[in-house]
Amino acid sequence: MPAIVAIFGATASGKSAVALELAERLDGEIVSADAMQLYAGLPILSNQPSADARARVPHHLVGIWPLTVDGDVARYAEAAHAAIDDVLARSRTPIVAGGTGLYLRAALAQLDLPPQPPPGLRERLAATYDADPAAAYARLEEVDPAAAARIHPNDRRRVVRALELAELGDSLHPGSDDRLWTTDMRHPTRVIGLVVERSELHRRIAERTAAMFAAGVVDEVRAALAAGEPSATAARALGLDELRAVLDGTTDEATACRRLVERTRQYARRQEIWMRRIPGIELLEPAAAVRLPGPG
């Protein structure tokens, strides 16, 4: 029987609630597979577990990095493997839950990840791009034409990453994606995908977004930005751009809320597509998922 239960689903599909119920019933602990919940400073925006949930069940990999850290999947994988192995060593059940597909795979498998850059390389290449984007893209076309063919010249983050990998002898060409789809798990694992009817998911997204604003997410982002500019990774947090616009006066909260609802729906759709690509996943409604039998 599986030693680990993994829960994946679109945002607002009920992953946190299912994971919490399963952890309580299966003597488990929750290991987050959410790229943004790793960061401290934006608990409302990233929908981190409440104090009550943490009191009920131990949670791992939530709020462990400051917003200035430029996190990546390799760094996450190392932390996730350590957390999962620690839970197993104490004869408890890891419940790996999150909506970042690549991070879920990295937590469960030993992926063949791209090499990590030496200190300063990414910053140097970013400065090169900022000085002359066209020249940086032309350089990418020279050193990795396959990657250049799938990256828009204005996509600063991916152009810089592709140049970085090229300097390290690697590539962002499509064939390199195969290493992210191993079916070999580090431990026996049952992977569950939560299925929620589309109109119901949209209703939940709207309600949750409104609740974020009511809970003070604007003030949360104001305080986080005052403490320092987020890293390139942390800056991709869903909703951060909309809330910046509120803070700089270019839009109002109602408009920002509507825009965030729409962007979240689009993100949820991408997560649903990702979910159906995960090898061996079982698609269940949340009510059925909480009734899963425990590991043997």
C-alpha positions as CSV (number, residue, x, y, z in Angstrom):
1,M,0.0,0.0,0.0
2,P,1.2,3.6,-0.6
3,A,3.3,5.2,2.1
4,I,2.4,8.7,0.8
5,V,-0.8,10.4,-0.3
6,A,-0.5,13.3,-2.7
7,I,-3.3,15.7,-3.4
8,F,-3.3,18.0,-6.5
9,G,-6.0,20.2,-7.9
10,A,-6.9,23.6,-9.2
11,T,-6.9,26.6,-6.9
12,A,-10.0,26.7,-4.7
13,S,-10.7,23.0,-5.4
14,G,-10.4,22.1,-1.7
15,K,-6.9,20.7,-1.5
16,S,-6.2,22.2,1.9
17,A,-9.4,20.9,3.5
18,V,-9.0,17.4,2.0
19,A,-5.3,17.2,3.1
20,L,-6.3,18.4,6.6
21,E,-9.0,15.7,7.0
22,L,-6.8,13.0,5.6
23,A,-3.9,14.0,7.9
24,E,-6.1,13.8,10.9
25,R,-7.6,10.5,10.0
26,L,-4.4,8.8,8.8
27,D,-2.0,10.1,11.5
28,G,-0.3,12.3,8.9
29,E,1.5,15.5,8.4
30,I,1.1,17.9,5.5
31,V,4.0,18.8,3.1
32,S,3.1,21.8,0.9
33,A,3.7,21.6,-2.8
34,D,2.8,25.2,-3.5
35,A,5.5,27.4,-4.9
36,M,4.1,30.6,-3.3
37,Q,3.3,29.2,0.1
38,L,7.0,28.6,0.6
39,Y,7.3,32.4,1.1
40,A,6.8,34.3,4.4
41,G,5.2,37.7,4.2
42,L,2.1,37.0,2.0
43,P,0.0,34.4,4.0
44,I,-3.3,35.9,2.8
45,L,-2.3,36.3,-0.8
46,S,-0.8,32.8,-1.0
47,N,-3.7,31.2,1.0
48,Q,-1.4,29.7,3.6
49,P,-3.0,27.4,6.2
50,S,-4.6,29.1,9.2
51,A,-3.2,29.0,12.7
52,D,-6.1,26.6,13.6
53,A,-5.1,24.2,10.8
54,R,-1.5,24.2,11.8
55,A,-2.5,23.6,15.4
56,R,-4.5,20.5,14.3
57,V,-1.9,19.0,12.0
58,P,1.9,19.7,11.5
59,H,2.6,21.5,8.2
60,H,5.9,21.6,6.4
61,L,7.4,24.0,3.9
62,V,5.0,26.9,4.6
63,G,6.5,30.3,5.0
64,I,10.1,29.1,5.1
65,W,11.7,31.6,2.7
66,P,11.8,35.4,2.9
67,L,10.4,37.1,-0.2
68,T,13.8,38.1,-1.3
69,V,14.9,34.5,-2.0
70,D,14.9,33.5,-5.6
71,G,13.5,30.0,-5.1
72,D,13.5,27.2,-7.6
73,V,12.3,23.7,-8.0
74,A,15.7,22.2,-7.1
75,R,15.9,24.0,-3.8
76,Y,12.3,23.0,-3.1
77,A,12.9,19.4,-4.0
78,E,15.8,19.1,-1.5
79,A,13.6,20.5,1.3
80,A,10.6,18.4,0.3
81,H,12.5,15.1,0.2
82,A,14.0,15.9,3.7
83,A,10.5,16.7,5.1
84,I,8.9,13.6,3.6
85,D,11.6,11.3,4.8
86,D,11.4,12.8,8.3
87,V,7.7,12.2,8.5
88,L,8.1,8.6,7.3
89,A,10.9,8.0,9.8
90,R,8.5,8.8,12.6
91,S,6.0,6.3,11.2
92,R,3.5,8.9,10.1
93,T,1.9,9.5,6.7
94,P,3.1,12.4,4.5
95,I,0.2,14.2,2.8
96,V,1.8,16.1,0.0
97,A,-0.6,18.8,-1.2
98,G,-0.4,21.7,-3.5
99,G,-1.3,23.2,-6.9
100,T,2.1,23.7,-8.4
101,G,2.4,20.7,-10.7
102,L,6.2,20.7,-11.1
103,Y,6.7,21.1,-7.4
104,L,4.4,18.1,-6.6
105,R,6.4,16.0,-9.0
106,A,9.7,17.2,-7.5
107,A,8.5,16.3,-4.0
108,L,7.5,12.8,-5.0
109,A,10.2,11.8,-7.6
110,Q,13.9,12.2,-8.1
111,L,13.7,14.4,-11.2
112,D,16.6,15.1,-13.5
113,L,16.6,18.8,-12.9
114,P,18.7,21.4,-14.7
115,P,22.0,22.4,-13.1
116,Q,21.9,25.3,-10.6
117,P,23.8,28.5,-11.6
118,P,26.8,29.7,-9.7
119,P,26.4,32.9,-7.7
120,G,26.1,36.0,-9.8
121,L,25.5,34.3,-13.2
122,R,21.7,35.0,-13.3
123,E,22.2,38.6,-12.1
124,R,24.8,39.2,-14.8
125,L,22.6,37.8,-17.6
126,A,19.6,39.7,-16.3
127,A,21.7,42.9,-16.5
128,T,22.8,42.0,-20.0
129,Y,19.1,41.6,-21.0
130,D,18.1,44.8,-19.4
131,A,20.8,46.7,-21.2
132,D,19.8,45.4,-24.6
133,P,17.0,42.8,-24.9
134,A,17.4,42.4,-28.6
135,A,21.1,41.6,-28.3
136,A,20.4,39.2,-25.4
137,Y,17.8,37.3,-27.6
138,A,20.1,37.3,-30.6
139,R,22.8,35.7,-28.3
140,L,20.2,33.0,-27.3
141,E,19.5,32.3,-31.0
142,E,23.2,31.7,-31.5
143,V,23.8,29.4,-28.5
144,D,20.5,27.6,-28.3
145,P,18.3,28.1,-31.4
146,A,15.8,25.4,-30.2
147,A,15.1,27.3,-27.0
148,A,15.0,30.6,-28.8
149,A,12.3,29.2,-31.1
150,R,9.9,28.6,-28.2
151,I,10.6,31.8,-26.2
152,H,9.3,35.3,-27.0
153,P,12.0,37.9,-27.1
154,N,10.1,40.0,-24.6
155,D,9.9,37.1,-22.0
156,R,12.7,38.4,-19.9
157,R,12.6,35.6,-17.3
158,R,12.8,32.8,-19.8
159,V,15.4,34.4,-22.0
160,V,17.6,34.9,-19.0
161,R,17.0,31.3,-17.8
162,A,17.7,29.9,-21.3
163,L,21.0,31.8,-21.6
164,E,21.9,30.7,-18.1
165,L,21.3,27.0,-19.0
166,A,23.3,27.4,-22.2
167,E,26.3,28.7,-20.2
168,L,25.9,25.6,-18.0
169,G,25.8,23.2,-21.0
170,D,22.1,22.6,-20.7
171,S,19.0,23.7,-22.7
172,L,15.3,24.7,-22.5
173,H,14.6,22.9,-25.8
174,P,11.4,20.8,-25.7
175,G,13.2,17.5,-25.4
176,S,14.6,18.5,-22.1
177,D,11.1,18.5,-20.6
178,D,11.0,14.7,-20.7
179,R,13.2,14.5,-17.6
180,L,10.3,16.0,-15.6
181,W,7.9,13.2,-16.3
182,T,9.4,10.1,-14.7
183,T,6.8,7.7,-13.3
184,D,9.3,6.4,-10.7
185,M,8.4,7.6,-7.2
186,R,10.9,7.8,-4.3
187,H,8.3,6.0,-2.1
188,P,5.0,4.2,-2.9
189,T,2.5,7.0,-3.5
190,R,-1.2,7.4,-4.2
191,V,-1.8,10.6,-6.3
192,I,-5.3,12.1,-6.1
193,G,-6.5,14.9,-8.4
194,L,-9.5,16.8,-7.1
195,V,-12.3,17.4,-9.6
196,V,-14.8,20.2,-9.1
197,E,-17.5,21.2,-11.5
198,R,-16.5,24.4,-13.4
199,S,-19.2,26.7,-12.3
200,E,-18.7,25.6,-8.7
201,L,-15.0,26.2,-9.0
202,H,-15.6,29.7,-10.4
203,R,-17.9,30.5,-7.5
204,R,-15.3,29.4,-5.0
205,I,-12.6,31.5,-6.7
206,A,-14.8,34.6,-6.5
207,E,-15.7,34.0,-2.9
208,R,-12.1,33.3,-1.9
209,T,-10.8,36.4,-3.7
210,A,-13.4,38.6,-2.0
211,A,-12.5,37.1,1.4
212,M,-8.8,37.9,0.7
213,F,-9.6,41.6,0.3
214,A,-11.9,41.6,3.4
215,A,-9.0,40.0,5.4
216,G,-6.6,42.8,4.5
217,V,-4.6,41.6,1.6
218,V,-3.9,45.1,0.4
219,D,-2.3,46.0,3.7
220,E,-0.4,42.7,3.7
221,V,1.1,43.5,0.3
222,R,1.9,47.1,1.3
223,A,3.9,45.8,4.3
224,A,5.6,43.1,2.3
225,L,6.8,45.6,-0.4
226,A,7.9,48.1,2.2
227,A,10.2,45.5,3.6
228,G,12.0,45.0,0.3
229,E,11.4,44.1,-3.4
230,P,10.4,40.5,-3.8
231,S,12.7,38.2,-5.8
232,A,11.8,37.3,-9.4
233,T,10.3,34.1,-8.3
234,A,8.2,35.6,-5.4
235,A,7.1,38.5,-7.7
236,R,5.2,35.9,-9.8
237,A,2.7,35.4,-6.9
238,L,-0.8,35.5,-8.4
239,G,-2.4,38.8,-7.5
240,L,0.7,40.7,-6.7
241,D,0.5,42.9,-9.8
242,E,-3.1,43.7,-9.3
243,L,-2.4,44.8,-5.7
244,R,0.6,46.9,-6.7
245,A,-1.8,48.7,-9.0
246,V,-4.1,49.4,-6.1
247,L,-1.2,50.7,-4.0
248,D,0.2,53.0,-6.7
249,G,-3.2,54.4,-7.4
250,T,-3.6,53.2,-10.9
251,T,-6.7,51.1,-10.1
252,D,-9.2,50.6,-7.3
253,E,-9.8,47.6,-5.1
254,A,-13.0,46.5,-6.9
255,T,-11.3,46.5,-10.3
256,A,-8.3,44.7,-8.9
257,C,-10.6,42.1,-7.3
258,R,-12.4,41.5,-10.7
259,R,-9.0,41.2,-12.5
260,L,-7.7,38.8,-9.9
261,V,-10.8,36.6,-10.2
262,E,-10.3,36.4,-13.9
263,R,-6.6,35.6,-13.7
264,T,-7.2,33.0,-11.1
265,R,-9.8,31.3,-13.3
266,Q,-7.3,31.2,-16.1
267,Y,-4.6,29.7,-13.7
268,A,-7.1,27.1,-12.5
269,R,-7.7,26.0,-16.1
270,R,-3.9,25.6,-16.6
271,Q,-3.7,23.6,-13.3
272,E,-6.5,21.3,-14.6
273,I,-4.6,20.6,-17.8
274,W,-1.5,19.9,-15.7
275,M,-3.4,17.6,-13.5
276,R,-4.5,15.3,-16.3
277,R,-0.9,14.9,-17.4
278,I,0.4,13.6,-14.1
279,P,1.1,9.8,-14.5
280,G,-1.1,7.5,-12.5
281,I,-3.3,10.2,-11.0
282,E,-6.8,9.2,-9.7
283,L,-9.4,11.9,-10.3
284,L,-11.9,12.1,-7.5
285,E,-14.4,14.6,-6.1
286,P,-13.3,16.1,-2.8
287,A,-15.9,14.3,-0.8
288,A,-14.6,10.9,-2.1
289,A,-11.0,11.9,-1.6
290,V,-11.4,12.4,2.2
291,R,-12.6,8.8,2.5
292,L,-9.4,7.3,1.2
293,P,-8.1,4.2,3.1
294,G,-4.9,4.6,5.0
295,P,-1.5,3.2,4.0
296,G,-0.9,-0.4,4.8
